[in-house]
Amino acid sequence: MPRLVLGIAIAAVLALVAAADAGAQCAMCRSALEQNTEVAAGFNNAILFLLAMPYTVFGGLAGYVLLTRRRRRVASERQASSRSSLDPARSAT
């Protein structure tokens, strides 16, 4: 548990250090894009696209895994119920 807390603390410090550099870059992009609104709109759309892609990919993978697990569970339940209905010793109890 202490290693986990230490790891989270180190990750938070690194994220804060990296955020300072990112803020400087955003100011430079903003000043460069204020001159042309069409380019700025395309740049904003590209940022939204890049933001949405990881969620789309991981959401699709998670949905696939959950669907596969559900199908396996339903199949095993059907198989177990068919076994118990075919076995007279089990159906008597």
C-alpha positions in Angstrom: 0.0 0.0 0.0 2.8 2.6 0.8 4.3 1.8 -2.6 1.0 2.6 -4.3 0.7 5.9 -2.5 4.3 6.8 -3.4 3.8 5.9 -7.0 0.7 8.0 -7.2 2.5 10.9 -5.6 5.4 10.7 -8.0 3.0 10.5 -11.0 1.1 13.6 -9.7 4.4 15.6 -9.3 5.5 14.6 -12.8 2.1 15.6 -14.3 2.3 19.0 -12.6 5.8 19.6 -13.9 4.8 18.6 -17.5 1.6 20.8 -17.3 3.8 24.0 -17.0 5.4 23.3 -20.4 2.0 22.5 -22.0 0.6 25.8 -20.8 3.3 27.7 -22.6 2.7 25.8 -25.8 -1.0 26.6 -25.7 -0.3 30.3 -25.5 1.9 30.0 -28.6 -0.7 28.1 -30.5 -3.4 30.5 -29.5 -1.5 33.5 -30.8 -0.7 31.8 -34.0 -4.2 30.7 -34.7 -5.9 34.0 -33.9 -4.9 35.3 -37.4 -6.9 32.7 -39.4 -10.3 31.5 -38.1 -10.6 28.6 -40.6 -7.3 27.1 -39.5 -8.3 27.6 -35.9 -11.6 25.8 -36.4 -9.8 22.9 -38.1 -7.2 22.8 -35.3 -10.0 22.7 -32.7 -11.7 19.8 -34.5 -8.4 17.9 -34.7 -7.9 18.3 -31.0 -11.5 17.0 -30.3 -10.8 14.1 -32.6 -7.6 13.2 -30.9 -9.3 13.5 -27.5 -12.1 11.2 -28.5 -10.1 8.4 -30.1 -8.7 6.7 -27.0 -12.1 6.7 -25.4 -13.6 5.2 -28.5 -11.0 2.5 -28.8 -11.0 1.5 -25.1 -14.7 1.7 -24.9 -15.0 -0.6 -27.9 -12.6 -3.1 -26.5 -14.4 -3.0 -23.1 -17.7 -3.6 -24.8 -16.3 -6.5 -26.7 -14.9 -8.1 -23.6 -18.2 -7.6 -21.7 -20.3 -9.0 -24.5 -18.0 -12.0 -24.9 -18.2 -12.7 -21.1 -22.0 -12.4 -21.1 -22.3 -14.7 -24.1 -20.1 -17.3 -22.3 -22.1 -17.0 -19.1 -25.4 -17.4 -20.9 -24.1 -20.4 -22.8 -22.8 -22.1 -19.7 -26.1 -21.5 -17.9 -28.1 -23.0 -20.8 -25.7 -26.0 -20.9 -26.1 -26.5 -17.2 -29.9 -26.3 -17.4 -30.0 -28.7 -20.3 -27.8 -31.2 -18.4 -30.1 -31.1 -15.3 -33.2 -31.6 -17.4 -31.7 -34.6 -19.2 -30.4 -36.3 -16.0 -33.3 -38.0 -14.2 -31.3 -38.3 -11.0 -30.8 -34.5 -10.8 -34.3 -33.6 -11.8 -35.7 -35.7 -8.9 -33.9 -33.7 -6.3 
